[in-house]
Amino acid sequence: MRMRIKRMLICTLTLYLAGVYYFFILSGDRSKLSVGPGNEAGDDLDTEMRHVAADGNIVYMKRKEFTGESATQPRRTAYELCPQLLPPPFNTADRQVFLPVGGQGLFYTFSAFVDDRLGKNGVLIILSIGDSRGKMMKFPRYCQVWYRDENEEAPVAATATLNVLPGGPEILPEDKGLRYTGYTFNCPLPSQKRPYAVSLAYNKCDVPAGGVLKVLNTKSWQNTVKPRFGFAVCVTPLHLHYDNLNQFIEMVEMNRQLGAEHFTFYNYSIGPRVTKALKHYIKEGVVDLIQWPVPVKVNVWPPIEGYKEELYYFGQIPALNDCLHRYLHKANVTVMTDMDEFIVPRVDRTWRDLFERLGAMDEKVRAYVFKNTFFRTEWPNDESLLKNESVNEFNLLTQLKTKRENYVSRPHTRSKYFAITERVRIVGIHFVWKGFPGYPERIVPEEVGLLHHYRNWEDPTDKNWIVDRTMHKYSDKLLLRLNNIHRLLKQL
């Protein structure tokens, strides 16, 4: 009996000591971990100073976890909250990879932006893809946000501050019922100060499985710099080792004729010839190329029996929304399009002239939607250009394919659009899904502007076409540009 009581006392004491150790040693001061999903941003937020310098001396260490490369990493000297989290480098790169959140393969982050149009102090927007079948309990719940604090007396002795902010996911449209879909994960900021890096977490002090994201587009709250571009073009991810050089150059140069000043392309997979052309345009400052290594199953060709696509069309919707945020404060108008589509003024020559006709920037409009018509590439080439060697050598679809369907699609079906960047929150493939209140969309009359879509429907016997040579007004300058570009590429 005495032995049994003695064993019970020993077990009770052991459990008590283990509980004390966990509570005070492992979990730290739990009173500081009071932020929950129900709290408003800025109320009782966990904040901690991470010192880069100690006693005026800079201390450095090497780490690879956060940038994927060896980087000079400042080391903090005193902390209590989340001791396992070390501050990422101040020069954290835009890595352009999908970073896993946790180890379940359910949620990945790609990019982060400050959207100062939202909330009192702006909202941190994290572009992500996630398992659409997941329950809310499986979504990340926190933004681990890092700020840089300058030391006025010693500017090089900056400090890194960590805030753990509650947030939540907002689903992006058009997932087509597949396993994964796009999300933005939104964390309201507690002040107008701008962070430099962030990671998502299921629990407040989780160590990021893949590292942190650089926060992009951190325009100062007081900064009112005029956008750099009038018209910028966002293009659906290039895929299936895309290497159609003639089409690629025609797409870029034709859009430049129309008024495009900058392009953002997304590279899931491209071939060597298009890679060479992209390098030329990047050097010219005309193109940004974003690497887009989607980590889940996407389209394959030829089809594989039993293979199931998990994310629609190479993550088209997340890519377009990433592009929109990259152009925030940088472009007045963001043009959403694809490689085989052109938004064409029917009366005017350029997009700018078309805008003036529409009274575009003066109206409270969030987007201008252009109805679609197909110029079918299986139909015969334009008879007037049969002997034009240059046009035929480059296989210029915009010049050769002048036979289009005697039908124009209704709005939101196959349409594309101009988005007034500052007035738009979430974009889709064919129209804007969410804008700001008081800014409706406008459907452009087909006699004023039309989306030309060059597509092979593999039905040459159908001859219900009309001839439309609107694009011939660009022939001379387009051919001149194409000859110059091809000549330059041969010299590289």
C-alpha positions in Angstrom: 0.0 0.0 0.0 2.8 2.4 1.0 4.6 1.6 -2.3 1.5 2.3 -4.4 1.0 5.7 -2.6 4.7 6.5 -3.1 4.5 5.7 -6.9 1.4 7.9 -7.2 3.1 10.8 -5.5 6.2 10.5 -7.7 4.0 10.4 -10.9 2.0 13.5 -9.7 5.1 15.4 -8.9 6.6 14.5 -12.3 3.6 15.7 -14.2 3.5 18.9 -12.2 7.2 19.7 -13.0 6.7 18.9 -16.6 3.7 21.3 -16.8 5.7 24.0 -15.1 8.6 23.5 -17.5 6.4 23.7 -20.6 4.5 26.7 -19.4 7.4 28.9 -18.3 10.3 27.6 -20.4 8.9 26.4 -23.7 5.9 28.6 -24.3 7.4 31.8 -22.8 5.1 34.5 -21.5 1.8 33.5 -22.9 0.2 36.7 -21.8 1.9 38.3 -24.8 0.3 35.9 -27.3 -3.1 37.4 -27.1 -3.8 38.2 -30.7 -6.6 36.0 -32.2 -8.6 36.0 -35.4 -11.3 38.0 -33.7 -9.1 40.9 -32.6 -8.9 44.0 -34.7 -5.6 44.8 -36.3 -3.6 47.1 -34.1 -5.3 45.9 -30.8 -2.8 44.3 -28.4 -0.5 43.3 -31.3 2.6 41.3 -30.4 5.7 43.5 -31.1 9.3 42.8 -30.5 12.5 44.6 -31.3 15.2 42.5 -33.0 18.6 44.3 -32.6 20.9 44.4 -35.5 23.7 46.0 -33.6 25.0 45.5 -30.0 26.7 48.4 -28.2 27.2 50.2 -31.5 29.0 47.3 -33.2 27.4 45.5 -36.2 27.2 41.8 -35.8 26.7 39.6 -38.8 25.9 35.9 -39.5 25.3 33.8 -42.6 21.9 32.2 -43.2 20.3 30.5 -46.2 16.8 29.9 -44.9 15.2 33.1 -46.0 16.7 34.0 -49.3 17.7 30.8 -50.9 21.2 32.2 -51.1 24.0 33.1 -48.6 23.2 36.5 -47.3 24.5 38.9 -44.7 22.1 38.5 -41.9 22.0 40.8 -38.9 21.6 39.0 -35.6 19.4 40.2 -32.8 20.7 40.3 -29.2 17.7 40.3 -27.0 14.2 38.9 -27.4 11.4 37.1 -25.7 8.6 36.6 -28.3 9.2 33.8 -31.0 12.8 33.2 -30.2 13.0 30.7 -33.1 12.3 33.4 -35.6 15.4 35.3 -36.8 15.0 38.5 -38.8 15.3 38.1 -42.5 17.9 40.2 -44.4 16.9 43.7 -45.1 17.7 43.0 -48.8 15.4 40.0 -49.0 14.9 39.2 -52.7 11.7 38.7 -54.7 12.5 35.0 -55.1 9.6 34.2 -57.5 9.0 30.7 -56.0 6.0 29.3 -54.3 6.8 28.9 -50.6 5.0 26.2 -48.6 3.2 27.2 -45.5 3.6 24.4 -43.0 4.4 20.9 -44.2 1.0 19.7 -45.5 1.3 21.0 -49.1 -2.1 22.7 -48.7 -1.1 26.4 -49.0 1.7 28.2 -50.9 2.6 31.9 -50.9 4.2 33.7 -53.9 4.3 37.5 -53.5 3.3 40.2 -51.0 2.2 43.8 -51.5 1.0 46.7 -49.5 -2.4 47.9 -50.8 -2.7 51.4 -49.2 -6.2 51.8 -50.8 -7.6 49.5 -48.2 -8.3 50.0 -44.5 -7.1 52.8 -42.3 -3.4 52.1 -42.7 -3.4 49.8 -45.7 -3.6 46.0 -46.0 -0.8 43.5 -46.5 -1.9 41.4 -49.5 -0.2 38.0 -49.9 -0.8 36.3 -53.2 -1.2 32.5 -52.7 -2.6 29.3 -54.0 -4.3 26.8 -51.7 -6.3 23.6 -51.4 -9.9 24.7 -52.1 -11.2 21.6 -50.3 -9.5 22.7 -47.0 -11.6 23.8 -44.1 -11.1 27.2 -42.5 -9.1 25.6 -39.7 -6.5 24.5 -42.2 -5.9 28.0 -43.6 -3.0 30.0 -42.2 -4.1 32.6 -39.6 -1.2 35.0 -39.1 1.2 37.3 -40.9 4.7 37.4 -39.4 5.6 40.9 -40.5 9.1 42.4 -40.4 9.9 46.1 -40.3 13.1 48.0 -40.6 13.8 50.7 -37.9 16.5 53.1 -38.7 18.8 54.4 -35.9 19.1 58.1 -36.5 22.4 58.3 -34.5 23.9 55.3 -36.3 22.0 54.7 -39.6 23.9 51.4 -40.3 22.7 50.1 -36.9 19.2 49.4 -38.0 16.8 47.3 -36.0 14.3 44.7 -37.3 10.8 44.7 -35.6 8.4 41.7 -35.7 4.7 42.1 -35.6 2.4 39.1 -35.6 -0.9 40.2 -37.3 -4.1 38.2 -37.6 -5.5 37.9 -41.1 -7.7 35.8 -43.4 -8.0 34.4 -46.9 -10.0 35.9 -49.7 -10.7 33.4 -52.5 -9.9 34.4 -56.1 -12.5 33.6 -58.8 -12.7 31.0 -61.6 -11.1 28.0 -60.0 -13.2 25.7 -62.3 -13.8 23.3 -59.4 -10.2 22.0 -59.3 -8.4 21.1 -56.1 -6.3 24.3 -55.9 -7.4 27.8 -56.3 -5.9 31.3 -55.9 -6.2 33.3 -52.7 -5.1 36.6 -51.3 -4.3 36.5 -47.7 -5.1 39.8 -46.2 -3.6 41.3 -43.0 -4.7 44.9 -42.0 -1.6 46.9 -41.0 -1.6 48.6 -37.5 0.2 51.7 -38.7 1.3 53.5 -41.9 4.8 52.1 -41.5 5.7 49.8 -44.4 7.1 46.3 -43.8 10.0 44.8 -45.8 9.3 41.1 -45.4 6.5 38.7 -44.4 5.6 35.1 -44.0 2.3 33.3 -43.3 1.8 30.9 -40.4 -0.8 28.6 -38.9 0.5 29.5 -35.4 2.1 32.7 -34.4 5.7 31.5 -33.9 5.9 28.8 -36.6 9.2 28.9 -38.4 8.5 29.5 -42.1 8.9 26.2 -44.0 10.1 27.9 -47.2 11.3 31.3 -46.0 9.9 34.8 -46.2 8.5 37.0 -49.0 9.9 40.4 -49.9 7.1 43.0 -49.6 6.7 44.7 -53.0 5.1 48.0 -54.0 5.7 49.6 -50.6 4.9 53.1 -51.7 5.3 55.6 -48.9 2.0 56.8 -47.5 2.7 60.4 -48.4 4.2 59.6 -51.8 2.1 60.7 -54.8 4.5 60.0 -57.6 2.8 59.9 -61.1 2.5 56.4 -62.5 5.4 55.5 -64.8 3.3 53.9 -67.5 0.1 54.9 -69.2 -0.7 51.3 -70.5 0.9 48.2 -69.1 0.1 44.6 -70.3 -0.4 41.5 -68.1 -0.1 38.3 -70.0 -1.3 34.8 -69.1 1.6 32.4 -68.1 3.7 31.1 -70.9 3.6 27.3 -70.9 4.3 24.0 -72.7 7.8 25.2 -73.6 6.3 28.1 -75.5 8.7 28.9 -78.4 6.7 30.5 -81.2 9.2 33.3 -81.9 7.2 34.9 -84.7 4.0 35.1 -82.7 5.8 36.4 -79.6 7.5 39.3 -81.4 4.3 40.1 -83.3 2.4 40.2 -80.1 4.8 42.5 -78.4 5.3 44.8 -81.3 1.7 45.0 -82.3 0.7 45.9 -78.8 3.4 48.6 -78.7 1.9 50.0 -81.9 -1.4 50.1 -80.1 0.1 51.9 -77.1 1.5 49.4 -74.7 4.5 50.8 -72.8 5.4 47.8 -70.6 4.7 44.0 -70.4 4.8 41.5 -67.6 5.2 37.9 -68.7 5.0 34.8 -66.5 7.3 31.9 -67.2 6.0 28.4 -66.5 8.0 27.0 -69.3 9.4 28.6 -72.5 11.8 27.6 -75.3 15.2 28.9 -76.3 14.1 31.2 -79.1 11.5 33.1 -77.0 14.0 33.2 -74.1 16.4 35.0 -76.4 13.8 37.5 -77.4 12.7 38.1 -73.8 16.3 38.9 -72.8 16.4 41.5 -75.5 13.1 43.1 -74.4 14.2 43.0 -70.7 17.4 44.8 -71.6 15.4 47.4 -73.4 13.3 47.9 -70.3 10.1 46.9 -72.1 9.5 43.6 -70.3 9.5 42.1 -66.8 9.7 38.3 -66.7 8.3 36.7 -63.6 9.3 33.1 -62.9 6.2 31.0 -62.3 7.1 27.5 -61.0 3.6 26.3 -60.0 4.2 23.5 -57.4 0.9 21.5 -58.2 -0.4 19.6 -61.2 -1.2 21.7 -64.3 -2.0 21.0 -67.9 0.1 18.5 -69.8 0.3 17.8 -73.5 -0.3 15.3 -74.9 -2.8 14.3 -72.3 -1.9 11.5 -69.9 -4.5 8.9 -68.9 -5.5 9.3 -65.3 -3.7 12.6 -64.8 -5.8 15.3 -63.1 -5.1 19.0 -63.4 -5.1 20.6 -59.9 -4.9 24.3 -60.8 -6.6 25.9 -63.7 -4.6 26.9 -66.8 -1.2 27.2 -65.1 -2.5 29.5 -62.4 -3.8 32.1 -64.8 -6.0 34.0 -62.2 -3.3 34.2 -59.5 -0.8 35.4 -62.1 -3.1 38.2 -63.4 -3.8 39.4 -59.8 -0.1 39.3 -59.0 0.5 41.4 -62.1 -2.2 43.9 -61.2 -0.6 44.5 -57.8 2.9 44.8 -59.4 1.5 47.7 -61.5 -0.3 49.4 -58.6 0.9 53.0 -58.5 3.0 52.3 -61.6 0.5 52.1 -64.5 -2.7 54.1 -65.1 -4.2 51.2 -67.1 -3.5 47.5 -66.8 -4.4 45.5 -70.0 -5.3 41.9 -69.4 -4.7 39.8 -72.5 -3.2 36.6 -74.0 -0.7 35.8 -76.8 -3.3 35.5 -79.5 -5.5 38.5 -78.6 -5.4 42.2 -79.4 -7.7 45.0 -78.2 -8.1 47.1 -81.4 -9.5 50.6 -81.8 -11.9 50.5 -84.7 -11.9 54.2 -85.4 -8.8 55.5 -83.7 -5.2 54.3 -84.1 -4.0 54.0 -80.5 -5.4 53.1 -77.1 -4.7 56.6 -75.9 -6.9 58.1 -78.7 -9.6 55.5 -77.9 -9.5 56.6 -74.3 -10.0 60.2 -75.2 -13.0 59.2 -77.3 -14.4 57.3 -74.3 -13.6 60.1 -71.9 -11.9 57.4 -70.0 -10.0 58.8 -67.0 -12.6 61.5 -66.4 -15.4 59.0 -65.8 -15.8 57.0 -62.6 -15.2 53.7 -64.4 -13.2 50.8 -63.1 -12.8 48.9 -66.4 -13.6 49.0 -70.1 -14.7 45.7 -71.5 -14.2 44.8 -75.1 -16.3 42.2 -76.8 -14.6 39.3 -78.6 -14.7 38.2 -82.2 -12.7 35.3 -83.7 -10.3 35.6 -86.7 -10.1 31.9 -87.5 -6.6 30.9 -88.5 -7.8 27.8 -90.5 -9.5 30.1 -92.9 -7.5 31.3 -96.0 -5.0 34.1 -95.9 -5.9 37.6 -97.1 -5.7 37.6 -100.9 -4.1 41.0 -101.1 -1.0 39.8 -99.2 -0.3 36.6 -101.1 2.8 38.1 -102.7 4.1 40.1 -99.7 7.3 38.2 -98.8 7.9 39.8 -95.4 4.3 39.2 -94.1 4.4 35.6 -95.2 8.0 35.0 -93.9 7.0 36.1 -90.4 3.5 34.5 -90.7 1.9 37.7 -89.3 -1.5 36.6 -88.2 -2.8 40.1 -87.7 -2.1 40.9 -91.3 -2.8 37.6 -93.0 -6.0 36.6 -91.2 -8.6 39.1 -92.1 -11.6 36.7 -92.2 -13.5 36.8 -89.0 -16.7 35.2 -87.7 -19.9 37.1 -88.5 -20.6 37.1 -84.8 -19.4 39.1 -81.8 -19.5 37.5 -78.3 -21.6 39.1 -75.6 -19.8 40.9 -72.8 -18.1 38.7 -70.2 -17.9 35.8 -72.7 -14.4 35.7 -74.1 -14.0 39.4 -73.6 -10.9 41.2 -72.4 -10.6 44.6 -70.8 -8.7 47.7 -69.7 -8.5 47.9 -65.9 -8.1 51.3 -64.3 -5.4 50.1 -61.9 -6.2 52.2 -58.9 -9.9 51.4 -59.0 -9.6 47.6 -59.2 -9.1 45.0 -56.4 -9.5 41.5 -58.0 -9.4 40.7 -61.7 -10.6 37.7 -63.7 -9.9 36.4 -67.1 -12.7 38.2 -69.0 -13.7 41.0 -66.6 -13.0 42.7 -63.3 -14.5 40.8 -60.4 -14.1 43.3 -57.6 -13.5 47.1 -57.8 -14.1 49.9 -55.4 -17.6 51.2 -54.7 -18.8 53.9 -57.1 -16.8 52.6 -60.1 -18.8 50.4 -62.5 -17.5 48.8 -65.6 -18.3 50.1 -69.1 -18.9 47.9 -72.2 -17.2 49.4 -75.2 -19.4 49.5 -78.4 -18.0 47.1 -81.0 -17.9 49.8 -83.6 -15.5 51.7 -81.3 -13.2 48.9 -80.1 -13.1 45.2 -80.4 -11.1 42.2 -79.2 -9.4 40.4 -82.1 -8.9 36.8 -81.2 -6.8 34.6 -83.5 -7.8 31.0 -83.0 -7.9 27.7 -85.0 -11.2 26.0 -84.6 -10.2 23.3 -87.0 -13.3 23.7 -89.2 -12.3 25.0 -92.6 -15.6 23.9 -94.2 -17.4 26.7 -92.3 -17.2 29.7 -94.5 -19.6 32.0 -92.7 -17.0 34.8 -92.5 -16.7 38.5 -93.1 -13.5 40.3 -94.3 -12.1 42.8 -91.8 -8.8 44.5 -92.7 -8.8 46.9 -89.7 -5.3 45.7 -88.7 -3.8 46.6 -92.1 -3.5 50.3 -91.0 -0.6 49.1 -88.8 1.2 47.1 -91.6 4.1 49.4 -92.5 5.3 50.3 -89.0 4.8 46.8 -87.8 6.9 45.3 -90.6 9.6 47.8 -90.0 9.7 47.0 -86.3 9.7 43.2 -86.9 12.5 43.4 -89.4 14.6 45.3 -87.0 14.0 43.0 -84.1 14.7 39.8 -86.1 17.9 41.4 -87.3 19.0 42.3 -83.8 18.2 38.8 -82.5 20.3 37.2 -85.2 23.3 39.3 -84.0 22.9 38.1 -80.4 
